[in-house]
Structure formats: structure tokens, C-alpha cells
Amino acid sequence: MAGKGVSGKYVPGTYAKRKPGSEELVGHYVRIWEGRKLVQAETESAAAAPAELAPCIAFSRKIGVGALEIADIVALKLGYKVADRELIEQIANQSNISEKAVDYFDERFPGYVNRTFKYLFGEKAFIDSDYSRHLISAVFAIAGLEPTVFVGRGAHLILPRERVLAVRCIGSDEYRAKRIADIMRISKTDAQKKLSSIDKEQAVFFKKVFGKKAASPYEFDMVMNLDHFANPGDVADIVTLAFNKKFKAAG
């Protein structure tokens, strides 16, 4: 289970571990986008053939089960970066950064964003929803830079199904409430109230952005009930094995 001792507001997907700030990570991506655009501008053949996305992992989760902790362990095993909810939102909500992401990705992977948007939402939503376009562009642009483990924001719905291991982490309300109560040093009753509010926010997000009421198990390669795994490292081992079997075995 995640560590204890973090009081104050609970940010979905976080746990008691010091992590780089999202601003620092956004800066990391912007520097790479800008550097690679310069290389593309100087090399005529750079954009001659469309690139292929590296295989990624996308975690979807019930809030509070500890998916981000598991994602960090998986990323360490694979040598991948982690892109969590906060990082994706930082890119999607800052128009100047979003434009850099879109420009980079559209040049390297022409047509991906538009095809995905139309597939998910249809023509009318494609015209009306700037936020959804920015969100999709942010996920694609991160995936296009380097192999990545995504956590949240519907990344499993955005990325090409053949290039992603989609993992759903679930858990009982009791398990989630106990975990959040431990992390935040609050009562289990207060944790249950927070989770209820967060679950509603998550449902509103998926309805607004993807037009979905709930995650279907058929969207995923794996669905794991974390009530039955005491050690997040064991879950990470299973996910890593599945990823290797799905992608690396095929070369």
C-alpha cells in the first residue's frame, strides 16, 4: 500500500511519494518538441515517412486504488516515462504548449489526431470541442516523443488500440476509502465522502469528453481487482509481463 502521512487536499492519482512537478515535466517535453522540430527542419527526409508510435501502457482506474504507484514501478522496470493526469492536463490546458504539441505530432504522425477525434466523437463534436482536441493532442504528442506509461484521462481510448496495453485497476469502495484515509490522515467516513465526490467528477469528465457513462471491460487487455493484491510490485510484475508478451515477443 502507498505510504502514509500526506495531509491536506487529495489529488486523484497521487500517493505519498515525492515526484517531479508537472511544470518540470512539461518543460522537459517542450524542450524535446522544439529540439526535434529544429532537426526536422534541417533534415529533408525527417518527415518523408510517417513514424510509428512506440508501444505504450495506459492505466485506467477507480480513483484511490493506487494505479499511479503501480505505473511508477512498471515505468522503472521498462525504462519508460510516466504521464499522469496532472501532466496531461497541464499540456491540454495551456494553449501555447498545446499548439507546440499538435504541431510536433501532426508533422511526425500526419492524420492521427483528426482520425481519432472523428472516430471517437463524430463530425459535430470535432468542430465544437477545443478541450477534447487539446487533450487528444497532448496524449498523442507525449506518446510520440518516447515510450510512456499513461495514467488516467482516457488515454486508453485515445491511443491506437494495437499500440497500447490497456489496463483497468479497480477496487472496492471499502479498500479505496481505507487507502485514502491512511494517506490523508482522515477518518474513513471523510474518505468515503471524498471518494464519492471524486467519482462523480470522473463520471462527468468521461461523459463530457468521451460521451461514456462507465468504462467497459471490453476496452481493456486486463482488469485487475486490487483488493486481492497486497503488494503493488506484484501487480507491476503482472502488467510488465503482459506488456512484454503483447509487444516485445513480436519484436
C-alpha positions in Angstrom: 0.0 0.0 0.0 1.1 3.5 -0.6 2.9 5.4 2.1 1.2 7.5 4.9 1.5 10.9 6.2 0.3 13.3 3.4 -2.4 15.7 4.9 -4.4 18.3 3.0 -6.2 18.1 -0.3 -6.1 14.8 -2.1 -5.2 15.0 -5.8 -6.6 12.0 -7.7 -3.9 9.5 -8.6 -1.3 10.7 -6.1 0.2 8.9 -3.2 2.8 9.6 -0.6 5.9 9.9 -2.7 7.9 12.9 -3.8 7.6 13.2 -7.6 8.8 15.8 -10.1 6.4 18.7 -10.5 4.2 18.7 -13.6 5.7 22.1 -14.7 9.2 20.5 -14.7 7.9 17.6 -16.9 6.1 19.9 -19.2 9.3 21.8 -19.7 11.1 18.6 -20.5 8.6 17.8 -23.3 8.6 21.3 -24.7 12.4 21.2 -25.0 12.3 17.9 -26.8 9.5 19.1 -29.2 11.4 22.2 -30.0 14.7 20.4 -30.5 13.2 17.8 -32.8 11.4 20.3 -34.8 14.7 22.0 -35.5 16.2 18.7 -36.6 13.2 18.1 -38.9 13.6 21.5 -40.4 17.2 20.8 -41.2 16.7 17.2 -42.5 14.5 16.9 -45.5 14.0 13.2 -45.1 12.8 13.5 -41.4 9.1 13.9 -42.4 9.3 11.8 -45.6 7.8 8.6 -44.0 5.3 8.6 -41.2 6.7 7.3 -37.9 5.1 4.6 -35.8 4.1 5.1 -32.2 6.2 3.2 -29.7 4.1 0.7 -27.7 2.6 2.3 -24.6 0.8 1.3 -21.4 -2.4 3.1 -20.4 -3.8 2.7 -16.9 -7.5 3.4 -16.3 -8.5 3.3 -12.7 -11.1 3.7 -10.0 -9.7 6.7 -8.0 -7.8 5.7 -4.9 -6.7 2.2 -5.8 -3.0 3.1 -6.2 -2.6 2.8 -10.0 -0.1 5.6 -10.1 2.2 3.8 -7.7 1.9 0.7 -9.9 2.6 2.7 -13.0 5.8 4.2 -11.5 7.1 0.7 -10.7 6.2 -0.5 -14.3 7.9 2.5 -15.8 11.0 1.9 -13.8 11.2 -1.7 -14.9 10.7 -0.8 -18.6 12.8 2.5 -18.6 9.6 4.5 -19.6 8.3 7.9 -18.5 5.0 8.3 -16.6 2.4 10.7 -17.9 -0.3 11.2 -15.2 -3.5 13.1 -15.0 -1.8 16.3 -13.8 0.8 16.4 -16.6 -1.7 15.7 -19.4 -4.0 18.4 -18.0 -1.1 20.9 -17.9 -0.4 20.4 -21.6 -4.0 20.3 -22.6 -5.0 23.5 -20.7 -2.1 25.7 -21.9 -2.8 26.8 -25.5 0.8 27.7 -26.3 2.0 24.3 -25.1 -0.9 22.5 -26.8 0.0 24.2 -30.1 3.6 23.0 -29.8 2.4 19.5 -29.1 -0.1 19.5 -32.0 2.5 20.9 -34.4 5.1 18.4 -33.5 2.8 15.4 -33.6 0.9 16.4 -36.8 4.2 16.6 -38.6 5.6 13.3 -37.4 2.3 11.4 -37.4 0.1 13.0 -40.0 -3.6 12.5 -39.7 -3.6 10.6 -36.4 -5.3 13.3 -34.3 -8.1 14.1 -36.8 -8.9 10.5 -37.5 -9.0 9.7 -33.8 -11.2 12.7 -32.9 -13.7 11.8 -35.7 -13.7 8.2 -34.7 -14.5 9.0 -31.1 -16.8 11.9 -31.4 -18.1 12.4 -34.9 -18.1 15.5 -37.1 -20.1 17.8 -34.9 -18.0 17.2 -31.7 -14.9 17.6 -33.8 -15.9 21.1 -34.6 -17.2 22.1 -31.2 -14.8 20.7 -28.6 -11.4 22.5 -28.4 -10.6 21.0 -25.0 -11.1 17.4 -26.3 -8.9 18.2 -29.2 -6.2 19.6 -26.9 -6.5 16.5 -24.6 -6.1 14.1 -27.5 -3.2 16.1 -29.0 -1.5 16.1 -25.6 -1.7 12.3 -25.2 -0.6 11.7 -28.8 2.3 14.2 -28.6 3.7 12.6 -25.4 3.3 9.1 -26.9 5.1 10.3 -30.0 8.1 11.5 -28.1 9.1 8.5 -26.1 7.7 5.2 -24.7 5.3 6.2 -22.0 3.1 4.8 -19.2 -0.1 6.8 -19.1 -2.4 7.1 -16.0 -5.9 8.4 -16.4 -7.6 10.9 -18.7 -8.9 8.2 -21.0 -5.6 7.6 -22.7 -6.6 4.0 -23.4 -9.4 5.4 -25.6 -7.2 7.8 -27.4 -4.2 5.8 -28.4 -4.3 3.3 -31.3 -5.5 0.0 -29.8 -2.8 -2.0 -31.5 -0.1 0.2 -29.9 -1.3 0.2 -26.3 -1.6 -2.3 -23.4 -4.8 -1.1 -21.7 -5.1 -1.9 -18.0 -8.1 -1.2 -15.8 -7.4 -1.1 -12.0 -10.5 -1.4 -9.8 -11.1 -1.9 -6.1 -14.0 -1.9 -3.6 -15.2 1.3 -2.0 -14.0 0.0 1.3 -10.5 -0.7 0.0 -10.3 2.7 -1.6 -11.6 4.6 1.4 -9.1 2.9 3.7 -6.3 3.7 1.5 -7.2 7.4 1.1 -7.9 7.7 4.9 -4.3 6.3 5.5 -2.7 8.7 3.0 -4.6 11.8 4.1 -4.8 11.0 7.9 -8.5 11.5 7.9 -11.4 9.3 9.1 -12.8 6.5 6.9 -16.1 8.3 6.8 -14.5 11.5 5.4 -12.5 9.5 2.9 -15.7 7.8 1.7 -17.3 11.3 1.2 -14.2 12.5 -0.8 -14.2 9.4 -3.0 -17.9 9.8 -3.7 -17.3 13.4 -4.9 -14.2 12.4 -6.9 -16.1 9.5 -8.6 -18.8 11.9 -9.6 -16.3 14.3 -11.1 -14.6 11.5 -13.0 -18.0 10.4 -14.4 -18.8 13.9 -15.5 -15.4 14.1 -17.3 -15.9 10.9 -19.2 -19.5 11.8 -20.2 -18.4 15.3 -21.3 -15.2 14.3 -23.2 -15.9 10.8 -24.4 -19.7 10.5 -24.2 -19.3 7.5 -21.9 -21.1 6.7 -18.7 -18.7 4.0 -17.5 -15.7 2.0 -18.5 -16.5 -1.2 -20.3 -14.2 -4.2 -19.5 -14.1 -4.8 -23.3 -12.0 -1.7 -23.7 -9.0 -3.3 -21.8 -6.5 -6.1 -22.1 -6.6 -6.6 -18.4 -8.9 -5.7 -15.5 -7.3 -6.2 -12.1 -9.1 -6.0 -8.7 -6.5 -4.6 -6.3 -8.5 -5.7 -3.3 -6.7 -9.0 -3.8 -3.1 -7.9 -4.2 -1.3 -6.8 -1.1 1.9 -5.7 -2.9 1.8 -3.1 -5.8 5.0 -4.6 -7.0 3.3 -7.9 -7.7 0.7 -6.1 -9.9 3.5 -4.2 -11.7 5.2 -7.6 -12.4 2.0 -8.9 -14.0 1.5 -5.8 -16.1 5.1 -5.8 -17.2 4.9 -9.4 -18.2 1.7 -8.8 -20.2 3.3 -5.8 -22.0 6.4 -7.9 -22.9 4.2 -10.7 -24.2 2.0 -8.4 -26.2 4.7 -6.3 -27.8 8.3 -7.4 -27.3 7.7 -11.1 -28.2 6.6 -9.8 -31.6 9.8 -7.8 -32.0 
